[in-house]
Amino acid sequence: MKKLMFLVAALFMAPALVAQTTYEEGEHYEVISEQRSAKPEVKEFFSYYCPACNAIDPVVQTVMKSLPEGTTFKKYHVDFMGAASPEIQKTLTTAMVLAKTQGKGDEVNKAFFNHIHKDRKAFANDAEIRDVVVAAGVDAAAYDKHLNNFMVKTQVNLIQKEQATFTKSRVLNSVPTFIVNGRFKINVAKLDRNNQEQDFKNLINFLLQQP
């Protein structure tokens, strides 16, 4: 009898626990291109100065680590926020790229968000950015050695090029912006606030399967 009552209760609770799995163009996402990327991918355009980016980042980190096999996640830090100079924002982008090459991408990502939003501190110069990166676990000598190497600079240039392309096409006008397969832009505001992580994951998987 107790088992039966538990099963009945679970059936009533289930709808509240399951995030939406059907999505509509114009409400949950926009079609921004007729062409899709050659390989499955998710792009995030964000800024460490963006409160909304800071708020959703834990969800992003979890969801992106559970993407279907073969799907690439690409993180693009923008430099158009008014809270800091483009030069400081570019250095943050460079430091983010460098940290990833040193296996400390997640640690530095969290440290930058915490520095600005939790500790309420600004970055006055490149040296302060270096201090946070080193404190997050990147070797100081490695940071100095690789900050301006070819691979890091090439990746930073690619990020800036992608930002310029999507800004010019008016796809990128705020952050965070998520683009799936180069064809779909997610409407972040429509994610289920009561089950944001699962809804985000479901929507991405839905869009990855679209032609």
N, C-alpha and C positions, 0 to 999 in steps of 0.2 A: 504493500500500500504506500509506504514512504517512497519507494522507488518510483511508483507511478506518479505520485504527486510531484516529485522532483522533475520528471520528464515533462509533465504538463507545464510546470513553471518555466522550465528551460525554453519551451516552445514559445511562450509569451514574451520572454526576455530576448529571444534571438533577433527579432527585427531591430531592436535598439542597439544591438552589438555589431550588426553587419553594416559596413559603410556602403554607400551607393555604388553600384557596378554598371549602371547604364548612364551614358553621358551624351549631351547634345551640343552640337556646334552652335556657337553664338551665345551660349550660356556658360558652359564649363570650359570651353576652349575655342580658339579661333584658328581658321586655316590661313596661313600666312604665305604659302607657296604652293605652286602646282607640282613642284618637284620635291622628292624626299631624298634624304641622305643615302649614300650607297650602303652604309652600314648603320645598324641601330645605335642611336645615341641620344643622350639628354644633355642639354646645355643649361647652365645656370649663370645668369648675369646678376651680380650682386655687389654690394659695397659694405666694407666693415663699418662705415658710418651710418648705415641704414638700420633704424630700429626694427623694422619689419623683417629684415634679413637676419638680424640677431635673434629675433623671436622664433623664426621658423628653422634656423640652422640645425638644432638637434633633430628635428624631424627629417630634414634633408639628409643629414649624415646617416641616419638609420635606413631611410628608404633607398638611398643610392647604393648602399652596400648590399641590398637585396635585389638589385636589378637582374633581369633574366641574363643568363650566360651569353656572352658575346656583345652585350650592350655597354657602350662606353659612356662614362660620366665626365663632362668637361666643365670646369669651374672658371668663370671669367670675372675678374674684379674690375669694375669700371672706375673711371677717373673724373666723372663729371659732377660729383656731389659738391655742394657748396660749403660743406663743413671744413674742408681742407684744400690746399692748393693741388693742382693737377700733378705737380712734381712729387709731393708727399704721397699722393694716391698711387702714382706710378711706382714709387719705391715699395709701397705695400704690396703691389702686384708682383714686383720682382722678388721680394722676400718670400711671398707665398709660393712662387714657382720654385725658388731655390730650396725652400724647406721641403717641398715634395720630393725633390731629387735626393735629399738627405734622409728620406724616410720619416720626416717629422711634420708632414703636411697637416695632419689632424691637430697635433699639439699647437702648432703656430696659428692655425685658423682659430682655434678656441682662445688662444692667448690674445690675439688681436681684438676679437669681439669683447672679451672681458676687460681689456685695457680701456676701451672706449665706452662701453655701456655699463659695466659693473663697477670699475674703478673710477669712472668719469674723468679720464685723463685724455689729453690730446697728444698728438705727435708733433713736436715743434721742429724736429729735424730728423735726418736719416740716422743719426747716432742713436736716438731714442728708439727707433724701429729696430735697429741692430740689437740693442739691449734686451728688448722683449723677445726677439727671435732666439738669442743665446740662452736667455732664462727658460725658454720653452724646450730647450734640449739640443739645439743645433750648435755644433762645435764652432767656436769663434773663428778659428783659423780657416775652417772650411767655408764659413760665411764670407770672409774677406777674399778668399781665393776664388770663389765661384760667382760672386755677385755680378760680375760683368763678363762672365765667360760666354762663348758663342751660343751654346745650347740654351742657356737661361735667357739671353737677350732675344734669341729667335722666338722663343715661346711668348715672351712679353710682347714682342712686336705682333705676333699672331693674335693675341688677346685684344690689343688695341685696334687691329684691323677688323676683327669680328665686331667689336663695339661700334666702330665707325660705319660698317656695312649695315648693321641692324638699326642703328640710330637714323641713318640716312633714309632707310625704307620705312621709318616710323613704327617699326616693330618694337624697338627698345626705347621707351620713353619714361620708364620708372623701374625700380628694383624692389623686390626680386622679380626677375623674369625667367621663366623656364620654357625652353623650346625643345620639342620632341621630334627627332628625325628631320630637323630642318623645315618641317612642314606645319607643325601645330604649336600654338602658344597657349599655355595653360592660364586660365583665369583663377589666380590664387585666391581671390576674394570669395569664390564660390565653393572652396573646400569646406567640408563638414567640420565645423569647429569642435564638435563633440567627439569626433573620431578622425581628426585631421591626418594622422599618420597613415591609417589604413586607406582613407579616401584618396590621399595623394598617391599612394602606391597603386591602387586600383585604376586611377585615371591614367597614370603613366603607362601601365601595362595595357590598358585599353587603346591608348594612342599608338603605342609601339606596334600594335597588331593592325592598325588601319593602313589601307593602301596609299 
